[in-house]
C-alpha cells in the first residue's frame, strides 16, 4: 500500500491574484444540471430522489460558487 505525504505550502501573498474569467461552457454545464434536477423533481420527486441527490452532489462539488450565469 502506498503512503501519501503532504507538504504544506504557505500561499505567496505578494503575488497579485488574477481575476477569474467565466467560461461559457462551464456556465452552460451548470444550467444543464439544474434543468435536469428540475425535470426529475417535476417528473416524480420521490421516485427520482437518488438521481436528484447525485446531480446535486456533483453540482456542489464541481462548480465554483463565484460563477454566475450570463444574462
Secondary structure, 3 states (H helix, E strand, C coil): CCCCCCCCCCCCCCCCCCCCCCCHHHHHHHHHHHHHHHHHHHHHCCCCHHHHHHHHHHHHHHCCCCCCCCC
